[in-house]
Amino acid sequence: MSTPEPPASLVKALKKILRPLIRLLLEYGITYPYLSNLLKNIFVEVVHDEMQVDGKRQTLSRISVVSGVHRKDVKRILEEPENTEPGDRKASLGARLLGIWLGDPRYLNQQHQPLSLPRMRSDSSEISFEQLVESINKDVRPRAVLDEWLRAGLVTLNDADEVVLETDAFVTEKNFDERAHFFGRNIRDHVAAGAHNLMPGVEDKFFERAVFYDQLTHDSVARLKALSGQVAMEALQKVNEEALRLSDQDEGKPDASYRMTMGTFFYQKNEDDPKQGQ
């Protein structure tokens, strides 16, 4: 029995998606054998977790047939213990802190910019960095979070002993682990939205749009980059504030089982420079 050929347009799109990813992997020493073994695990996990047949038990043979992974490898992969990365938990805590600091009106000035927070609680102020951390997780010492964020350059302390959020620092070299976490999370959801829209029979498609132009000068692209950053931050902040309000409103409701992601990005390249890839 011959295997049907996948749509040529999908294969072409897949090559476009993988090319910059492969370039990143090679930069960090992740070669084909490593990626091949990783893909084998993910193929098995996806079939096992997301492609079950109603009313039928998921078997090793079916997973092997659907995924193309040998049955003995399927058995080995499913028997391996799950590994929860501590870095993911740390990044999740940081994301929640950042979301409140940038979205809760109590932590914003009149221009909707994050306030500098007193490091410790005091009678003279209702908010503080200590209070912010404890509002998320009372098991984590605020001083430990502050020390880590100071080390990573995410915040600074001013002369008034206030914690100042350095929003630009979240894309610096010092913060690689957190950036890698959100790279995976954000690209996963972007790809998931696009994949959902390409699934057969799907009518309720996710919003996915982009503006793209070529034959522009460096100065023109710089202007568009600045404009994109400005309007994107305005949109993200507005959605974040509303999402935070709705999250508080929905807390404890039996049907509060959904999550969402709304993201933006900007990319540019010099078409005449072959080192920048395709």
Secondary structure, DSSP 8 states (H G I E B T S, - for coil): -------HHHHHHHHHHHHHHHHHHHHTT--HHHHHHHHHHHHHHHHHHH---TTS---HHHHHHHH---HHHHHHHHHS-----HHHHHHHHHHHHHHHHHH-GGGB-TTS-B--EESS-BTTBS--HHHHHHHH-TTS-HHHHHHHHHHHTSEEE-TTSEEEE-GGGGGSGGGHHHHHHHHHHHHHHHHHHHHHHHSTT--S----------S--HHHHHHHHHHHHHHHHHHHHHHHHHHHHHHHHHTT-TT---------------TT-GGG--
